[in-house]
Amino acid sequence: MSLPTRELGRSGLQVSPLAFGGNVFGWTVDAAQSLRLLDAWLDAGFNFVDTADVYSRWAPGHQGGESETLIGQWLAQGGRRQRVVLATKVGMDMGDGRVGLRPEHIRRSVDASLQRLRTDYIDLYQSHQDDEQVPIEDVLGTYSDLIQAGKVRAIGASNFSAARLAQALEVSQHHRLPRYESLQPLYNLYDRAVFERELEPLVLEHGVGVINYYALAAGFLTGKYRSAADAHKSTRGQRTVEKYLNERGLRILVALDEAAQRHGATPSEVALAWQIARPAITAPIASATSLDQLAQLRRAAELQLDAATIARLDAASAEA
């Protein structure tokens, strides 16, 4: 059964309340499991999948493009493309000088992504990071050409500061160029300050959709990492989780445990439901490596937190 959708910014794209984070495909999830998870994602009523050309270049022996290639294999099985809102990104370092947002690099990169994805259009094409070496009008002008060519439907920004996103929106309006319809920032119950202070007012004012990454703080908000010893249980934990293991982080876990017990849910379901309930958030990005984890994402998308629970989570996660 499909979930209610939300419009992404003013793009006309209707997306499910969670996006599947494709960074795991070909990295922590092998090819066969990746295809199973993508099928289960659609079967669970979701339609939004986010990836990037650089996924998963950081893994030993990888060159980038692994995630897009697996998604392309899945789409090639047929009957899926029209059911999916497909998002990918350009701009991170792919090696050999392939980095940034120069027009020629964007043009080559979109064609490479389309080939790997085995599709003739990308629903949401995102600047993976800002590139202050390239004039904004040149970047947006290139995206305009791609939209007119039918290769891209809408564009988004990832990892942009509020000042640069505001500048890009102004350039779009002044030059009548496509605007960034979405922002992909770091945001979760722990990492709140930068988004809420600087970016949230801007996206609300301009109707920009938000598809935040690290929605579960690299797994910390699932509750499985509660000590330094726990952090060494997985590749992701070792890389990223230890910074959350402090008094505030553990206070957040206690509040999540209490809310989970109250709602008959898991901490991860509560953490995602808290984000989905925020007016500025369109669709948090979350990954799953098993069908059980994916089932939790479905429950999170349906979970309605009461005002008292939200207030308790707000208080527990507030920064001093």
N, C-alpha and C positions, 0 to 999 in steps of 0.2 A: 504494500500500500504506500502510495506516495505521501511525502510530507508536505506541509504548506511551504510555499516558496516565498522569497523576498526579492524585490528588485535590487540589483547591484548598482548603487548610485543612480544615475539617470540613463543607464545604458540600454534599458529594455531587457537585459538578461535576467531571467528568473532563476534564482539559485536556491538550493536546499539550505537549511540553517546550519549545516556544517559542510566543510570542504575536506575531501580526503587529501592528506599531504603525501604527495608522491615521492618524497625523498627516500622512502624506504625501499622502493621497487628496485631490485637488483643490488641492493646493499644489504640490509638486514632481512630482506625477504627475497627468496629465490624466484625464478621466473614462474614456475608452476603455481606457487602460492600467490604471487602477485596477480595472476590472472584469476585465480579463485576469489581473491579479495575484491577485485574490481567487479566481478559478477555479483558477489554478495552485496556490494555497495549499492548497485542498481536495484537489486532485489529488495533491499531494505528501504527503498523509497528515496534514496539520495540521488543527486544528479551532478554534483560539482566535484571536479578533480583538479588539483593544482600541482604543477611540477615546474621544472626549470631545465634549461639546456645543460647547466653545470652539474646536475644530479647524476651520478654521485662521484664526481671527479676526485674527491678527497680519499676515497677508498683505495687501498693498494691494488695496483693493476688496472684501475679504471681511468678512462679518459674524459668522462662527461658524456651525456647523452644516453646513459644506461636506462634511466627511468623513462624518458620519452620513447625509447625503442620498445620497451616492454608494453607501454600503453598503446603504441602503434600495433604491436602484435595482437593485443586484445581487440582493438578497434577493427582490425582486418578480419576478425572472425565473423563480422557482419551483424547488422541489426542493432548496433549500439550508438553510432555517432550522433544520431538525431536526439538521443535520450540524454546526452552528456553536455554539460557546460565545461569546456576544456580550457584551462588556464596554464600558460607557461611563461617563461621569463627570459630576458636577455641582459647581458651586461657584466656578469661575473667573469673572472679570469678563466678562459678555456685553454690557455697556453698559446705559445707562438704569437703573442701580440694580439690574440683575439679577446679583447676586453673592452668594456666601455660602451658608449652610446653614439659612436660616430655613425653617420648615415650609412656608409658603405658596410660597416660591420653589422648594423641592424638588418640591412637587406640580405646579406649573406646568411646571417643567423636565422632569420625567419624561414628562409627556404630550407636550411638544414633541419630545423625543428619540424617543419611540415613533412619533410621526407621521412624523418624518424617516426613521427606520429602517424604516418600513412593517412593523412587527411589533407584536404585542400583549403581548410580555413581553421583559424584559432579563434575561439570565442573571446578570450581575454589575454592580450599580450602585454606583459608588464616589464617596465624598467626595473631590473633586479636591484640596482643601486643607482644613486645619483652619479652624474658625470659632469662636474663643473667645468671641464675642459671643452665641452661642446655647447654652443648656444642652445637654449631651450627651444627656440623657434625651429632650429634645424632638426632637433629630435622629434618634435611634434609634427613638423612638416613631413618627415619620413614616415611616421605612423599614419599620417593622412593619406599618403600615397598607397600604403599597404591596405588601408581600409577601402579606398577607392578601387583597388585591384581585387578586392574580395578575399584577401588573405587573412585579414583580421577584422573582427567585429567591433571590439572596444579595447581601450588601453587602460592600464593601471600603473601605479607606482609602488615600489617596495623599498623600505629602508630610507625614505625621504624625511628630512627635517621639516618642521612646520613652515619655516621661512621659505624653503625651496619649493615645497608643494604649493604654498600660496602664490609664489612667483610664477610657477608653471600654470596655475589656474588663470592668473591674470594675463599671461601671454596667450593662452588659448582663446580667451575672450577678445583680447585686443586684435589678434591676427585671424580670428575666426578659424581656428584650428581645433582638432579633436582635443578634448580635455581628459585628464586622468579621472576615470570614473570610480576607481577603487584605490585604496591604500592598503598595503600589507606591512603592518608594523609588528614589532615585538609587543605582545600584550597577554597577560594572564593575571591571576590573583596575586602573584608575587611581584611581577614586573608591571606596575601600574603607573608610576609617577610621570614618566616622560610622555606617554600617550595621553593621559588624562589632563595634564597641565597644558601641554602645547598643541597636541594634534586633535584631540577630541572636539574642542570648540570649533576648530577650522572645518573638520569634516561635517559636523552638524550644520554649520552655517551654509556650506556649499552643497550639501546633499551628496557627498562622496561616500561610497560604500567602504566598509572595512572588513578585510579578511585577515585577521591577525594570526601570526605564526607563534610557535612555542606555546600553544594554548594550554598545554599541560606541563609547561616548564620542563621540557625534555623528560617527562615521566615523573618528575618530583611530585606533582599534584595528584598522582594516582595513589600516593601513600606508600609505595614500595621502597622508597629510599628514606630511611629515618636516622641513618648514622653513616659515618665515613666508610664503615665496612660494607654497608649496603650499596654504596655508590660504585663499588668495584665489581658488582655482580653483572654488569652489562657494559657494552661498548659505549652506548650513549651516556650511561651513568658516569662512567669514568671521565668522559669528555666535558660534561656540562653540569652535572647535578650538584657537585660539592659546594658551589657558591650559594646554594639555597639552604644548606644545612647550618642554620643559625637560629637564634631565639625567635626571630620573626617568622622564619620559615616553618619552624616546628609549631608555632602558635596557629598558623594557617592550617596545618594538618589537623590539629585538634578541632578547630572549627569545622573543617570538612568532615571529620569523623562524626561529629555531633549531628551535622546536617544530614549526612548519609543515613545515619541510624533513624533520624526523624522521618525521612522520606522513603525509607526502604530502598536506598540506592547505594552506589559506590562513591567514594570520594571523587574519582575522575568524572563521573556523571554529574555530580553536583558542581564541580569546578567549571565544566563546560556550560551547564545550564545557567550559572551565574553570568557568564559572558554573553550567552545568547539573549538574556533578558535585558542587557544594556542597550539603550536606544541607539548608540552610535555603531554598534557591532552588527554586521550583516551575517557573516558566517565564519566562525573560528575555524582554523585549519587544524585537523587532528589526524594522526596516523594510527593504523592498526597493523599488527603483524600476525594476528590470528583471528579466526571467525568469532571467538568468544569476545575479544576486544572490540570487534566491529559491532557485535550485538550491544555492547555497552554504549557505543556511540549512538545507536538508534534510540536507546532508552534516554540518553542525555538530551537528544533533540526533542523528546516528548515531555521531559521533566519540567514541571512548573513549580518554581520555588515560591514560598510565601514571603511576604514582606519582612517578617521577623527573621527568617533565615538569611535573606539578602543583607539585612542590616547587621546581623552577627558576622557574616563573612566580610562585609565592608570594614567593620571595626577591627576584626582580627588581622586583616591584611593592610590596614592603614600604615603608612610610613611615618615614623616619628618626625 
